[in-house]
């Protein structure tokens, strides 16, 4: 198999968590989310989810670089996180998927979520989106970590169901592994 892992990135509300879980289940693989680690950290340290700037840079780097090491070391794992595609850009054995969606659709999805640390308002989601980008630029690079050049495939999830996204992703992954 050419690709031993799958890496999924995208902005808030594009469906990265849903796709990661669905792919892992369908393939019988593990699923690891860097967002879950940061949400846990935010809860433990009483940091609002949207306040990415309050996560210490050392903690940010520790989590991100350990995630990157795992992406290089393990196999049969679906990795999900905002910066994960950028961190995997030189990991040729990782199949990288970018999810995109119209801003209003993505915001609508995000405010309806009930499975995160808390239900967010539209303004909190917008602050969190901005905070994620600002933190990346401050800590790592001026690159656009969601630039399609870092990915094997980009899928616009605006007008398609999670099942359709899964089918497109699985088909692309299987085709790339032939």
ROZADREN-339780 format. One record per atom (N, C-alpha, C): residue in three letters; x, y, z. Coordinates in steps of 0.05 Angstrom, whole numbers, padded with zeros to 5 digits, always signed. Layout:
N
ALAXYZ...
This chain:
178
UNK+00017-00024+00000UNK+00000+00000+00000UNK+00018+00025+00000UNK+00013+00043-00018UNK+00029+00067-00021UNK+00025+00086+00003UNK+00001+00089+00012UNK-00006+00107+00034UNK-00013+00090+00059UNK+00002+00095+00081UNK-00003+00080+00105UNK-00022+00095+00125UNK-00027+00120+00120UNK-00044+00137+00137UNK-00060+00156+00120UNK-00080+00168+00133UNK-00095+00189+00120UNK-00095+00213+00139UNK-00090+00237+00128UNK-00089+00261+00143UNK-00111+00280+00132UNK-00128+00290+00150UNK-00150+00307+00142UNK-00148+00334+00156UNK-00150+00355+00140UNK-00150+00383+00150UNK-00172+00398+00137UNK-00179+00420+00150UNK-00200+00438+00140UNK-00207+00457+00162UNK-00221+00478+00155UNK-00229+00498+00174UNK-00253+00487+00191UNK-00260+00502+00211UNK-00283+00495+00228UNK-00308+00492+00212UNK-00323+00470+00217UNK-00349+00466+00204UNK-00348+00454+00176UNK-00324+00446+00167UNK-00322+00434+00140UNK-00327+00404+00140UNK-00327+00392+00164UNK-00333+00363+00166UNK-00309+00345+00171UNK-00287+00357+00180UNK-00262+00341+00184UNK-00266+00319+00205UNK-00278+00326+00227UNK-00282+00306+00248UNK-00300+00283+00239UNK-00322+00291+00226UNK-00341+00271+00216UNK-00327+00252+00195UNK-00312+00264+00177UNK-00299+00247+00157UNK-00278+00229+00170UNK-00263+00240+00188UNK-00242+00224+00201UNK-00254+00200+00215UNK-00275+00204+00230UNK-00289+00182+00244UNK-00300+00162+00224UNK-00313+00172+00203UNK-00325+00154+00183UNK-00304+00138+00168UNK-00282+00150+00161UNK-00261+00136+00147UNK-00249+00114+00165UNK-00243+00122+00190UNK-00231+00103+00208UNK-00249+00079+00212UNK-00274+00084+00215UNK-00294+00062+00219UNK-00295+00045+00194UNK-00297+00057+00171UNK-00299+00042+00146UNK-00274+00026+00140UNK-00251+00036+00146UNK-00226+00022+00141UNK-00217+00004+00164UNK-00229+00007+00187UNK-00221-00009+00210UNK-00195+00002+00222UNK-00190+00028+00219UNK-00166+00041+00228UNK-00171+00056+00254UNK-00150+00066+00266UNK-00152+00084+00289UNK-00158+00112+00279UNK-00168+00129+00296UNK-00173+00157+00290UNK-00161+00174+00312UNK-00144+00193+00305UNK-00132+00212+00324UNK-00138+00241+00316UNK-00148+00256+00334UNK-00155+00284+00329UNK-00139+00303+00347UNK-00123+00320+00334UNK-00108+00340+00350UNK-00127+00359+00363UNK-00150+00364+00351UNK-00170+00382+00363UNK-00181+00371+00389UNK-00184+00345+00391UNK-00192+00333+00416UNK-00172+00339+00438UNK-00146+00337+00432UNK-00125+00343+00451UNK-00127+00372+00461UNK-00131+00390+00442UNK-00132+00419+00449UNK-00158+00426+00464UNK-00180+00413+00457UNK-00205+00417+00471UNK-00202+00408+00500UNK-00189+00385+00504UNK-00185+00375+00531UNK-00167+00394+00547UNK-00146+00404+00534UNK-00128+00423+00547UNK-00144+00448+00555UNK-00160+00458+00537UNK-00176+00483+00542UNK-00194+00478+00566UNK-00207+00456+00567UNK-00225+00450+00589UNK-00210+00448+00616UNK-00187+00434+00616UNK-00172+00430+00640UNK-00160+00456+00651UNK-00156+00476+00632UNK-00143+00501+00640UNK-00163+00524+00639UNK-00188+00518+00637UNK-00209+00538+00637UNK-00205+00560+00616UNK-00198+00551+00592UNK-00193+00570+00570UNK-00217+00567+00551UNK-00230+00589+00544UNK-00251+00588+00524UNK-00241+00576+00498UNK-00257+00559+00485UNK-00248+00545+00461UNK-00238+00564+00440UNK-00251+00587+00437UNK-00244+00606+00417UNK-00217+00621+00422UNK-00207+00619+00447UNK-00184+00635+00455UNK-00158+00619+00451UNK-00152+00613+00426UNK-00127+00598+00419UNK-00102+00612+00429UNK-00102+00638+00430UNK-00079+00653+00439UNK-00071+00647+00468UNK-00090+00637+00484UNK-00084+00631+00512UNK-00070+00604+00516UNK-00069+00588+00495UNK-00055+00563+00497UNK-00025+00570+00494UNK-00009+00563+00514UNK+00020+00570+00513UNK+00033+00558+00488UNK+00051+00573+00476UNK+00065+00565+00452UNK+00079+00538+00457UNK+00091+00535+00480UNK+00105+00509+00486UNK+00086+00486+00484UNK+00062+00489+00495UNK+00042+00468+00494UNK+00033+00463+00465UNK+00029+00484+00450UNK+00021+00482+00422UNK+00041+00465+00407UNK+00067+00473+00410UNK+00088+00459+00396UNK+00090+00430+00405UNK+00088+00425+00431UNK+00090+00398+00442UNK+00069+00380+00429UNK+00044+00389+00429UNK+00023+00373+00417UNK+00026+00370+00387UNK+00031+00391+00373UNK+00033+00390+00344UNK+00057+00372+00335UNK+00080+00375+00348UNK+00103+00359+00339UNK+00100+00330+00347UNK+00087+00325+00370UNK+00083+00296+00377UNK+00063+00284+00357UNK+00043+00300+00348UNK+00024+00290+00328UNK+00039+00284+00302UNK+00057+00302+00294UNK+00073+00298+00270UNK+00090+00273+00272UNK+00102+00268+00295UNK+00119+00244+00298UNK+00101+00219+00295UNK+00077+00220+00307UNK+00059+00197+00304UNK+00052+00192+00275UNK+00047+00214+00261UNK+00039+00211+00232UNK+00061+00196+00217UNK+00087+00201+00224UNK+00109+00189+00211UNK+00114+00160+00221UNK+00107+00154+00245UNK+00114+00129+00258UNK+00094+00107+00256UNK+00068+00113+00256UNK+00048+00092+00257UNK+00035+00088+00230UNK+00018+00068+00228UNK+00004+00063+00204UNK-00025+00057+00210UNK-00041+00056+00189UNK-00070+00050+00191UNK-00084+00068+00212UNK-00078+00094+00209UNK-00090+00114+00227UNK-00099+00138+00210UNK-00122+00148+00218UNK-00133+00173+00206UNK-00127+00195+00226UNK-00112+00215+00217UNK-00105+00238+00233UNK-00121+00262+00224UNK-00131+00277+00244UNK-00148+00300+00237UNK-00139+00324+00253UNK-00136+00347+00240UNK-00129+00371+00253UNK-00125+00394+00233UNK-00129+00418+00243UNK-00127+00442+00226UNK-00100+00443+00211UNK-00078+00440+00226UNK-00052+00443+00214UNK-00040+00416+00204UNK-00054+00394+00208UNK-00042+00368+00203UNK-00033+00364+00174UNK-00047+00374+00155UNK-00038+00371+00127UNK-00012+00386+00122UNK-00009+00409+00134UNK+00016+00424+00132UNK+00039+00409+00145UNK+00034+00398+00169UNK+00054+00383+00183UNK+00061+00357+00168UNK+00043+00346+00152UNK+00048+00322+00138UNK+00057+00327+00109UNK+00063+00351+00103UNK+00070+00358+00075UNK+00093+00342+00063UNK+00111+00333+00080UNK+00134+00318+00071UNK+00132+00288+00078UNK+00109+00280+00089UNK+00105+00252+00095UNK+00091+00239+00071UNK+00107+00229+00053UNK+00096+00218+00028UNK+00079+00194+00031UNK+00080+00180+00054UNK+00064+00157+00058UNK+00036+00164+00071UNK+00031+00189+00073UNK+00005+00198+00084UNK-00011+00210+00062UNK-00036+00201+00059UNK-00055+00211+00039UNK-00069+00235+00053UNK-00066+00258+00041UNK-00076+00283+00053UNK-00101+00293+00040UNK-00122+00298+00056UNK-00148+00307+00047UNK-00154+00334+00059UNK-00161+00353+00042UNK-00170+00380+00051UNK-00200+00382+00047UNK-00214+00390+00068UNK-00242+00395+00066UNK-00247+00425+00066UNK-00265+00434+00049UNK-00272+00462+00047UNK-00303+00464+00047UNK-00312+00488+00055UNK-00341+00493+00053UNK-00346+00523+00053UNK-00368+00531+00042UNK-00377+00559+00043UNK-00377+00568+00072UNK-00368+00592+00078UNK-00366+00603+00105UNK-00392+00601+00120UNK-00414+00610+00108UNK-00440+00610+00122UNK-00449+00582+00128UNK-00445+00563+00110UNK-00452+00535+00115UNK-00435+00524+00138UNK-00409+00529+00137UNK-00391+00519+00158UNK-00398+00531+00185UNK-00405+00557+00186UNK-00413+00569+00211UNK-00439+00557+00221UNK-00458+00552+00203UNK-00483+00540+00211UNK-00479+00512+00223UNK-00461+00497+00212UNK-00455+00470+00222UNK-00442+00472+00250UNK-00423+00490+00253UNK-00408+00493+00278UNK-00425+00501+00301UNK-00444+00519+00297UNK-00460+00528+00319UNK-00481+00507+00327UNK-00486+00487+00311UNK-00506+00466+00317UNK-00493+00442+00331UNK-00466+00442+00333UNK-00453+00419+00345UNK-00459+00417+00375UNK-00463+00392+00383UNK-00468+00387+00411UNK-00446+00369+00423UNK-00428+00360+00407UNK-00408+00341+00417UNK-00381+00352+00423UNK-00379+00379+00425UNK-00353+00391+00432UNK-00354+00401+00461UNK-00336+00417+00469UNK-00335+00425+00497UNK-00359+00441+00505UNK-00370+00457+00487UNK-00394+00472+00492UNK-00406+00481+00465UNK-00430+00489+00465UNK-00443+00500+00441UNK-00432+00528+00437UNK-00422+00534+00413UNK-00410+00559+00407UNK-00429+00578+00393UNK-00425+00603+00397UNK-00440+00623+00381UNK-00426+00628+00355UNK-00439+00641+00337UNK-00427+00648+00311UNK-00402+00664+00315UNK-00404+00684+00333UNK-00381+00702+00338UNK-00357+00686+00350UNK-00363+00667+00368UNK-00342+00651+00379UNK-00328+00634+00358UNK-00344+00623+00339UNK-00332+00607+00318UNK-00314+00624+00300UNK-00324+00648+00294UNK-00308+00667+00278UNK-00282+00674+00292UNK-00284+00679+00319UNK-00260+00685+00334UNK-00241+00662+00335UNK-00252+00638+00337UNK-00235+00614+00338UNK-00221+00609+00311UNK-00236+00613+00289UNK-00223+00611+00263UNK-00200+00630+00260UNK-00205+00654+00268UNK-00183+00675+00266UNK-00160+00668+00284UNK-00166+00659+00309UNK-00146+00652+00328UNK-00128+00629+00319UNK-00140+00609+00306UNK-00125+00586+00296UNK-00105+00595+00275UNK-00114+00613+00257UNK-00096+00623+00236UNK-00074+00640+00247UNK-00081+00659+00265UNK-00062+00676+00277UNK-00041+00661+00293UNK-00049+00641+00308UNK-00031+00625+00324UNK-00012+00609+00305UNK-00022+00598+00284UNK-00005+00584+00265UNK+00017+00603+00254UNK+00009+00627+00246UNK+00028+00646+00234UNK+00048+00655+00255UNK+00040+00658+00279UNK+00058+00666+00301UNK+00078+00644+00308UNK+00068+00620+00309UNK+00085+00598+00319UNK+00101+00584+00297UNK+00089+00580+00273UNK+00102+00563+00253UNK+00110+00577+00227UNK+00093+00591+00214UNK+00099+00599+00187UNK+00078+00620+00177UNK+00086+00634+00157UNK+00067+00652+00144UNK+00051+00637+00122UNK+00057+00611+00118UNK+00043+00595+00098UNK+00013+00595+00104UNK-00002+00588+00083UNK-00030+00582+00086UNK-00031+00552+00090UNK-00035+00543+00114UNK-00035+00515+00121UNK-00057+00499+00108UNK-00077+00513+00096UNK-00098+00500+00082UNK-00096+00503+00052UNK-00072+00510+00042UNK-00066+00512+00014UNK-00069+00485+00001UNK-00083+00483-00021UNK-00088+00457-00034UNK-00062+00443-00043UNK-00040+00458-00046UNK-00015+00445-00055UNK-00005+00425-00034UNK-00014+00426-00010UNK-00004+00407+00011UNK-00021+00381+00011UNK-00041+00379-00006UNK-00061+00357-00004UNK-00062+00341-00030UNK-00070+00316-00027UNK-00075+00299-00050UNK-00102+00305-00063UNK-00121+00313-00046UNK-00148+00319-00057UNK-00161+00340-00039UNK-00176+00357-00051UNK-00193+00377-00037UNK-00222+00371-00043UNK-00239+00370-00023UNK-00267+00364-00026UNK-00283+00387-00015UNK-00301+00398-00031UNK-00319+00420-00022UNK-00343+00406-00011UNK-00348+00409+00015UNK-00369+00395+00029UNK-00395+00411+00031UNK-00395+00435+00019UNK-00417+00454+00022UNK-00444+00441+00017UNK-00447+00428-00006UNK-00473+00418-00015UNK-00475+00387-00016UNK-00458+00373-00001UNK-00459+00344-00002UNK-00460+00333+00026UNK-00472+00309+00028UNK-00476+00296+00055UNK-00450+00284+00064UNK-00448+00278+00090UNK-00425+00264+00101UNK-00420+00237+00087UNK-00441+00223+00079UNK-00437+00198+00065UNK-00425+00202+00037UNK-00433+00224+00024UNK-00421+00230-00003UNK-00392+00238+00000UNK-00386+00253+00021UNK-00358+00261+00027UNK-00341+00236+00031UNK-00352+00218+00047UNK-00338+00193+00053UNK-00333+00177+00027UNK-00352+00175+00010UNK-00349+00160-00015UNK-00327+00173-00033UNK-00328+00199-00035UNK-00307+00213-00051UNK-00280+00208-00040UNK-00277+00211-00013UNK-00251+00208+00000UNK-00241+00179-00003UNK-00259+00159+00002UNK-00251+00131+00000UNK-00243+00124-00029UNK-00259+00133-00048UNK-00252+00128-00076UNK-00225+00139-00084UNK-00220+00164-00075UNK-00194+00177-00081UNK-00171+00162-00068UNK-00175+00154-00043UNK-00154+00140-00028UNK-00149+00113-00041UNK-00169+00098-00048UNK-00166+00072-00060UNK-00153+00074-00088UNK-00162+00094-00103UNK-00150+00099-00130UNK-00120+00106-00127UNK-00113+00122-00108UNK-00085+00130-00104UNK-00068+00106-00095UNK-00080+00086-00083UNK-00065+00063-00073UNK-00062+00041-00093UNK-00072+00045-00116UNK-00070+00024-00137UNK-00042+00024-00149
